[in-house]
Amino acid sequence: MNLSIKLIAAGSLLFGNLCYADWYFRGTPNNWSTTALTSVNSTEFSTCQTFGTAGTNPGFKIDRTENCSESYPANDYTVTANQSYKITFNFSNKNTALQSVTSCDTVGFSKNFSALNFRGTANGWATTPMRLVANNIWSTQIVLDGQTNTIDLATGCQNVKDYLNGAMKMYLDMGVDAIRLDTVKHIERNELLSYVNTWKAHKPGLFVFAENLLKGTGFGSEIANDNASAVIHPWWYTRTTNNPADPARAGGDSGFSVLDFSVFSTFRDNVTNGILSFSVASYSAGIYVLNGPGKIGTNGMFLR
């Protein structure tokens, strides 16, 4: 199922204070969802919107509560198709004024950037221009299919790191002693460890572990015909090596623990079905199976 969403960016987020609106635009340009209006003065709010073809029945309302329990006018305000309007709403008398404009990009809203673009999986990391729809508020619409086209949190950006680390430190200061992370194979190991080490530096003795569910029991495609690269396998996150083809000499301990479901399943199935004996090579982090029935096979086959 595809999901179409309206992406709103606050262009002044890093440079000034946002004007928080008490009134919202609902109409065909935003599929009758809510877009906050920007305060112009003590009695007026405004936005700029571009309306589509006549087939969309272009129109709008101004909404007070985000649920249409109080909205103006009583009936939808219909407008000319394929036209952009600067819309000004006076909340004291509930009147709405429209000014036809060539493009919302040319409307005299304040802005801290000359232009903003959206880049992501939804557009193949190309550039999709965003429209200035209110003071320092930019907008565009993207379609997510829930598979390849999903929003990826930019964990490598410093402002994202500052926010996430700050939030985590708040919980640590409340007394949290351990953290469990989910699906860590979706974040690059060294980037993940930069977060973990920041938390541990803030609270020495903190225990951090994670889930890493991956089919198969190999060490990675760099070593054998496996289903995925070593850099998303559980062992990779517990070590510090930069060589995914050499798990036997995998560098130091990363200090990060992983729930290894593949090795759990292997032990469970073999202990259920038979008796195992093991031999562990002195240089290896792996366990070799000498004999015994089960899914892991015979002499020389790696467990994790």
Secondary structure, DSSP 4 states (H G I P E B T S, - for coil): --EEEEEEEETTTTTS-----S-EEEEGGGTT--EEPEE-SSSEEEEEEE---GGG--EEEEESSSSSSSEEEEEEEE--SS-EEEEEEETTTTEEEEEEES-GGGS----SSS--EE-SGGGTT--EEPEEEETTEEEEEEEE-SSS------TTSHHHHHHHHHHHHHHHHTT--EEEES-GGGS-HHHHHHHHHHHHHHSTT-EEEEE---SSSSS-TTTSS-SS-GGGSHHHHHB--S-TT-GGG--SB-S-EEE-HHHHHHHHHHHHH---EEE--TT-SS-EEEE-SSTT-STT-B--
